[in-house]
Structure formats: structure tokens, C-alpha cells
């Protein structure tokens, strides 16, 4: 769940390196859908929000460099 955010952050810092993501899925998510647990849904939502903030921050950093 944190892999998309990690990839964005690392690709920004190491643009010339080819990254190969290797996600690891927890047994809990394999055995039950994420929406069946409020705790899991909150966790995934928080990770998504952090991903959006990372994207926005990197976009603003890039915009600052262009000026």
C-alpha cells in the first residue's frame, strides 16, 4: 500500500535509475476484502492521501525549479 508513494518519491530523487517494484501483500488482505474492515479501509485511505500529498509536493518542487 505504500509502494506507489515510495516509487514516486524515489523516482524523483533517482530519475536515471530503473526501479522494479516488488509488492508484498499481507495475508490479511489476501483473505478478506479491504472494505470489510474499517481499520484496513482507514489505513489504505491514509496511504492514498499521503500518495496525493507526495504527488502534489513533487509537482510544486518541479514548478519551483522551472521558474
DSSP file (Angstrom, degrees, kcal/mol; ACC not computed):
  #  RESIDUE AA STRUCTURE BP1 BP2  ACC     N-H-->O    O-->H-N    N-H-->O    O-->H-N    TCO  KAPPA ALPHA  PHI   PSI    X-CA   Y-CA   Z-CA
    1    1 A X              0   0    0      0, 0.0     4,-0.3     0, 0.0     3,-0.2   0.000 360.0 360.0 360.0 -24.5    0.0    0.0    0.0
    2    2 A X     >  +     0   0    0      1,-0.1     4,-2.5     2,-0.1     5,-0.2   0.489 360.0  92.6 -95.5  -1.8    2.9    2.4    0.4
    3    3 A X  H  > S+     0   0    0      1,-0.2     4,-2.8     2,-0.2     5,-0.2   0.896  80.9  52.9 -61.6 -44.2    4.6    1.3   -2.8
    4    4 A X  H  > S+     0   0    0      1,-0.2     4,-2.0     2,-0.2    -1,-0.2   0.926 113.5  44.4 -58.6 -42.3    3.0    3.9   -5.1
    5    5 A X  H  > S+     0   0    0     -4,-0.3     4,-2.4     2,-0.2    -2,-0.2   0.919 113.5  50.2 -66.8 -43.0    4.2    6.7   -2.8
    6    6 A X  H  X S+     0   0    0     -4,-2.5     4,-2.8     1,-0.2     5,-0.3   0.906 109.7  51.3 -62.0 -41.2    7.6    5.2   -2.4
    7    7 A X  H  X S+     0   0    0     -4,-2.8     4,-2.7     2,-0.2     5,-0.2   0.915 110.1  49.1 -63.1 -42.9    8.0    4.8   -6.1
    8    8 A X  H  X S+     0   0    0     -4,-2.0     4,-1.6    -5,-0.2    -2,-0.2   0.938 114.6  45.1 -61.0 -47.2    7.1    8.5   -6.7
    9    9 A X  H  X S+     0   0    0     -4,-2.4     4,-1.5     2,-0.2    -2,-0.2   0.928 117.0  43.2 -64.3 -46.6    9.5    9.7   -4.1
   10   10 A X  H  X S+     0   0    0     -4,-2.8     4,-2.7     1,-0.2    -2,-0.2   0.902 111.4  53.6 -70.4 -40.9   12.4    7.5   -5.2
   11   11 A X  H  < S+     0   0    0     -4,-2.7    -1,-0.2    -5,-0.3    -2,-0.2   0.860 107.8  52.9 -61.2 -34.0   11.9    8.1   -8.9
   12   12 A X  H  < S+     0   0    0     -4,-1.6     3,-0.4    -5,-0.2    -1,-0.2   0.893 115.2  39.7 -66.8 -39.6   12.0   11.9   -8.2
   13   13 A X  H  < S+     0   0    0     -4,-1.5     2,-0.3     1,-0.2    -2,-0.2   0.795 127.6  32.6 -80.2 -29.7   15.3   11.5   -6.3
   14   14 A X    ><  +     0   0    0     -4,-2.7     3,-1.6    -5,-0.1    -1,-0.2  -0.584  66.8 162.3-127.0  68.7   16.9    9.0   -8.7
   15   15 A X  T 3  S+     0   0    0     -3,-0.4    -1,-0.1     1,-0.3    -4,-0.1   0.735  74.5  53.2 -65.6 -22.3   15.5    9.8  -12.2
   16   16 A X  T 3  S+     0   0    0      2,-0.1     2,-0.4     0, 0.0    -1,-0.3   0.397  91.5  90.2 -94.3   4.5   18.2    7.8  -14.1
   17   17 A X  S <  S-     0   0    0     -3,-1.6     2,-0.7    -6,-0.1    -3,-0.1  -0.853  73.5-133.3-103.9 133.3   17.6    4.6  -12.2
   18   18 A X        -     0   0    0     -2,-0.4     2,-0.4     2,-0.0    -2,-0.1  -0.762  25.3-157.0 -84.4 118.3   15.2    1.9  -13.4
   19   19 A X        -     0   0    0     -2,-0.7     2,-0.6   -12,-0.1   -12,-0.0  -0.771   8.7-160.1 -97.9 140.5   13.1    0.8  -10.4
   20   20 A X        -     0   0    0     -2,-0.4     2,-0.1     2,-0.0    -2,-0.0  -0.934  17.0-142.4-120.2 105.8   11.4   -2.5  -10.3
   21   21 A X        -     0   0    0     -2,-0.6     2,-0.3     1,-0.1   -17,-0.0  -0.391  15.4-172.3 -69.8 144.1    8.6   -2.6   -7.7
   22   22 A X        -     0   0    0     -2,-0.1     2,-0.1     2,-0.0    -1,-0.1  -0.748  12.2-160.8-136.0  86.5    8.1   -5.8   -5.7
   23   23 A X        -     0   0    0     -2,-0.3     2,-0.5     1,-0.0    -2,-0.0  -0.372   5.4-152.5 -72.0 147.2    4.9   -5.5   -3.7
   24   24 A X        -     0   0    0     -2,-0.1     2,-0.5     0, 0.0    -2,-0.0  -0.986  10.6-150.9-118.2 122.2    4.3   -7.8   -0.7
   25   25 A X        -     0   0    0     -2,-0.5     2,-0.1   -24,-0.0     5,-0.0  -0.802  15.8-126.0 -97.8 130.0    0.7   -8.5    0.1
   26   26 A X     >  -     0   0    0     -2,-0.5     4,-1.5     1,-0.1     3,-0.2  -0.380  17.6-121.4 -72.0 152.7   -0.2   -9.2    3.7
   27   27 A X  H  > S+     0   0    0      1,-0.2     4,-2.0     2,-0.2     5,-0.2   0.853 111.4  61.0 -61.0 -35.2   -2.2  -12.4    4.5
   28   28 A X  H  > S+     0   0    0      1,-0.2     4,-1.6     2,-0.2    -1,-0.2   0.923 106.6  44.3 -60.3 -44.2   -5.0  -10.3    6.0
   29   29 A X  H  4 S+     0   0    0     -3,-0.2    -1,-0.2     1,-0.2    -2,-0.2   0.782 111.6  54.5 -73.0 -25.4   -5.6   -8.5    2.7
   30   30 A X  H  < S+     0   0    0     -4,-1.5    -1,-0.2     1,-0.2    -2,-0.2   0.865 113.6  41.3 -70.3 -35.1   -5.4  -11.8    0.8
   31   31 A X  H  < S+     0   0    0     -4,-2.0     2,-0.3     1,-0.2    -2,-0.2   0.692 122.3  26.7 -91.9 -20.7   -8.0  -13.4    3.0
   32   32 A X  S  < S-     0   0    0     -4,-1.6    -1,-0.2    -5,-0.2     5,-0.1  -0.999  85.7-102.7-143.2 145.3  -10.6  -10.6    3.3
   33   33 A X    >   -     0   0    0     -2,-0.3     3,-1.7     1,-0.1     4,-0.3  -0.340  30.9-122.3 -66.0 147.1  -11.5   -7.6    1.2
   34   34 A X  G >  S+     0   0    0      1,-0.3     3,-1.1     2,-0.2     7,-0.4   0.806 109.2  59.9 -61.0 -30.7  -10.2   -4.3    2.4
   35   35 A X  G 3  S+     0   0    0      1,-0.2    -1,-0.3     5,-0.1    -2,-0.1   0.591  90.3  70.6 -76.4  -9.0  -13.6   -2.8    2.7
   36   36 A X  G <  S+     0   0    0     -3,-1.7     2,-0.5     1,-0.1    -1,-0.2   0.601  96.3  56.9 -82.8  -9.2  -14.7   -5.4    5.2
   37   37 A X    <>  -     0   0    0     -3,-1.1     4,-2.6    -4,-0.3     5,-0.2  -0.977  65.8-158.0-125.4 120.3  -12.5   -3.9    7.9
   38   38 A X  H  > S+     0   0    0     -2,-0.5     4,-2.6     1,-0.2     5,-0.2   0.883  97.5  54.4 -61.0 -38.5  -12.9   -0.2    9.0
   39   39 A X  H  > S+     0   0    0      2,-0.2     4,-2.1     1,-0.2    -1,-0.2   0.924 111.1  43.8 -61.7 -45.9   -9.3   -0.3   10.3
   40   40 A X  H  > S+     0   0    0      2,-0.2     4,-2.7     1,-0.2     5,-0.2   0.906 112.9  51.8 -67.4 -41.7   -7.9   -1.5    7.0
   41   41 A X  H  X S+     0   0    0     -4,-2.6     4,-2.4    -7,-0.4    -2,-0.2   0.913 110.8  48.4 -61.7 -42.7  -10.0    0.9    5.0
   42   42 A X  H  X S+     0   0    0     -4,-2.6     4,-2.7     2,-0.2    -1,-0.2   0.922 111.5  50.2 -61.8 -44.1   -8.8    3.8    7.1
   43   43 A X  H  X S+     0   0    0     -4,-2.1     4,-2.2     1,-0.2    -2,-0.2   0.932 112.6  45.5 -60.9 -47.4   -5.2    2.7    6.7
   44   44 A X  H  X S+     0   0    0     -4,-2.7     4,-2.1     1,-0.2    -1,-0.2   0.879 112.2  51.9 -66.1 -37.6   -5.5    2.4    2.9
   45   45 A X  H  X S+     0   0    0     -4,-2.4     4,-2.4    -5,-0.2    -1,-0.2   0.922 109.1  50.4 -62.9 -43.9   -7.2    5.8    2.7
   46   46 A X  H  X S+     0   0    0     -4,-2.7     4,-2.3     1,-0.2    -2,-0.2   0.900 110.1  50.3 -61.6 -40.8   -4.4    7.4    4.8
   47   47 A X  H  X S+     0   0    0     -4,-2.2     4,-2.1     2,-0.2    -1,-0.2   0.888 109.9  50.9 -64.4 -38.3   -1.8    5.9    2.4
   48   48 A X  H  X S+     0   0    0     -4,-2.1     4,-2.4     2,-0.2    -2,-0.2   0.912 109.4  50.0 -65.5 -42.2   -3.7    7.2   -0.6
   49   49 A X  H  X S+     0   0    0     -4,-2.4     4,-2.4     1,-0.2    -2,-0.2   0.909 110.2  50.5 -62.6 -41.7   -3.8   10.7    1.0
   50   50 A X  H  X S+     0   0    0     -4,-2.3     4,-2.3     1,-0.2    -1,-0.2   0.880 109.2  52.5 -63.2 -37.4   -0.1   10.5    1.6
   51   51 A X  H  X S+     0   0    0     -4,-2.1     4,-2.5     2,-0.2    -2,-0.2   0.926 109.1  48.8 -62.4 -45.4    0.4    9.5   -2.0
   52   52 A X  H  X S+     0   0    0     -4,-2.4     4,-2.6     1,-0.2    -2,-0.2   0.907 111.2  49.9 -62.3 -41.7   -1.6   12.5   -3.2
   53   53 A X  H  X S+     0   0    0     -4,-2.4     4,-2.9     2,-0.2    -1,-0.2   0.897 109.9  51.1 -63.6 -40.0    0.4   14.8   -1.0
   54   54 A X  H  X S+     0   0    0     -4,-2.3     4,-2.5     2,-0.2     5,-0.2   0.925 111.0  48.4 -62.6 -44.1    3.7   13.4   -2.3
   55   55 A X  H  X S+     0   0    0     -4,-2.5     4,-2.2     2,-0.2    -2,-0.2   0.932 113.8  46.6 -60.8 -46.1    2.5   13.9   -5.9
   56   56 A X  H  X S+     0   0    0     -4,-2.6     4,-2.5     2,-0.2    -2,-0.2   0.918 112.3  50.0 -63.8 -43.9    1.5   17.5   -5.1
   57   57 A X  H  X S+     0   0    0     -4,-2.9     4,-2.5     1,-0.2    -1,-0.2   0.920 112.3  46.7 -62.2 -44.2    4.7   18.3   -3.3
   58   58 A X  H  X S+     0   0    0     -4,-2.5     4,-2.2     2,-0.2    -1,-0.2   0.870 111.0  52.5 -67.1 -35.9    6.8   16.9   -6.1
   59   59 A X  H  X S+     0   0    0     -4,-2.2     4,-2.2    -5,-0.2    -2,-0.2   0.917 111.3  46.7 -64.2 -42.8    4.8   18.8   -8.7
   60   60 A X  H  X S+     0   0    0     -4,-2.5     4,-2.3     2,-0.2    -2,-0.2   0.889 110.3  52.9 -67.0 -38.7    5.3   22.0   -6.7
   61   61 A X  H  X S+     0   0    0     -4,-2.5     4,-1.7     2,-0.2    -2,-0.2   0.907 111.1  47.2 -60.6 -42.1    9.1   21.3   -6.4
   62   62 A X  H  X S+     0   0    0     -4,-2.2     4,-1.3     1,-0.2    -2,-0.2   0.890 111.0  51.3 -66.9 -40.3    9.2   20.8  -10.2
   63   63 A X  H  X S+     0   0    0     -4,-2.2     4,-0.9     1,-0.2    -2,-0.2   0.880 108.0  52.6 -64.9 -38.2    7.3   24.1  -10.8
   64   64 A X  H >< S+     0   0    0     -4,-2.3     3,-0.5     1,-0.2    -1,-0.2   0.878 107.5  52.0 -64.5 -37.9    9.6   26.0   -8.5
   65   65 A X  H 3< S+     0   0    0     -4,-1.7    -1,-0.2     1,-0.2    -2,-0.2   0.805 103.9  57.8 -68.3 -29.0   12.6   24.7  -10.5
   66   66 A X  H 3<        0   0    0     -4,-1.3    -1,-0.2     1,-0.2    -2,-0.2   0.738 360.0 360.0 -74.5 -22.8   11.1   25.9  -13.7
   67   67 A X    <<        0   0    0     -4,-0.9    -1,-0.2    -3,-0.5    -2,-0.2   0.474 360.0 360.0 -77.5 360.0   10.8   29.5  -12.5
